[in-house]
Amino acid sequence: MALHNLTLSLQFGDLQDATTHRAALPRHRVVRCIRHALDADAEITVRIVNAEEGQALNLDYRGKDYATNVLTFDYATEPLVMADLVLCAPVVAREAAELNKPLAEHYAHLLVHGTLHAQGWDHETSEDDAEEMEARETEILAGLGQPNPYA
């Protein structure tokens, strides 16, 4: 399988435990996760944020007053996929602990999930769409040597 080209900007906001999150997200791993989920060349910014920034963005753009694990801002799908993925470090860490998963594994899932959203996949439109997106995520993650996140 030929992988698509990716221009990546990886940013870390003001995090309390930045060392832990940077260790879970080395640039090469972020690139690998995103490239395996791409159906076209892309320019993507990944920003890791604290709870305050995550909550503010979720409120401003989705009208939901809480921090969520990943927000996808998709700007174009042709000729390039252009998007911002915003991952909220404290939410991702909490979920990983609750799921008893390594932090890097949960980040991998959310990077794939956000990248699919950037290409028009949507699990909130119908049950069938949710099942199709989950199956695609599982297939991509298996190709990365990751377990099924929904098992």
Residue pairs with C-beta under 8 A, 6 or more apart in sequence:
1 143
3 35
3 36
3 38
4 35
4 38
4 39
4 40
4 41
4 42
5 41
5 42
6 31
6 34
6 35
6 38
6 41
6 42
6 43
6 44
7 42
7 43
7 44
8 27
8 30
8 31
8 34
8 44
8 45
8 46
9 44
9 45
9 46
10 25
10 27
10 30
10 45
10 46
11 45
11 46
11 47
11 48
12 18
12 21
12 22
12 47
12 48
13 47
13 48
13 49
13 50
13 53
14 50
14 53
15 21
15 48
15 49
15 50
15 89
16 50
16 90
17 89
17 93
20 93
20 103
21 48
21 89
21 92
21 93
21 103
24 102
24 103
24 104
24 107
25 46
25 48
25 104
25 107
29 104
29 108
30 46
30 111
32 144
33 107
33 108
33 111
33 112
33 115
33 144
34 42
34 44
34 46
34 111
34 112
34 115
36 112
36 140
36 143
36 144
37 111
37 112
37 115
37 116
37 119
37 140
38 81
38 115
38 119
39 81
39 119
40 77
40 78
40 79
40 80
40 81
40 119
41 79
41 80
41 81
42 80
42 81
42 82
42 83
42 115
42 118
43 80
43 81
43 82
44 81
44 82
44 83
44 84
44 85
44 115
44 118
45 83
45 84
45 85
46 84
46 85
46 87
46 111
47 84
47 85
47 86
47 87
48 87
48 89
49 57
49 86
49 87
49 88
49 89
50 88
50 89
50 90
51 67
51 88
51 90
51 91
52 67
53 86
53 88
54 67
54 68
54 71
54 86
54 88
54 90
54 91
55 65
55 66
55 67
57 71
57 86
58 64
58 65
58 66
58 67
58 68
58 71
59 65
61 71
61 73
62 68
62 71
67 88
67 90
67 91
68 88
68 91
69 87
69 88
69 91
69 92
69 95
69 110
70 85
70 86
70 87
70 88
70 92
70 110
70 113
70 114
71 85
71 86
71 88
71 114
72 83
72 84
72 85
72 86
72 114
72 117
72 118
73 83
73 84
73 85
73 86
74 81
74 82
74 83
74 117
74 118
74 119
74 120
75 82
75 83
75 84
76 82
77 118
77 119
77 120
81 115
81 118
81 119
83 114
83 115
83 117
83 118
85 111
85 114
85 115
85 118
87 107
87 110
87 111
87 114
92 103
92 106
92 107
92 110
93 103
95 106
96 102
96 103
96 105
96 106
99 106
105 146
105 147
106 149
108 141
108 144
108 146
109 137
109 141
109 146
109 149
112 137
112 140
112 141
112 144
113 133
113 137
116 133
116 136
116 137
121 129
121 132
121 133
121 136
122 129
122 133
123 129
123 130
123 133
123 134
124 130
134 150
137 149
137 150
138 148
138 149
138 150
141 147
141 148
141 149
142 148
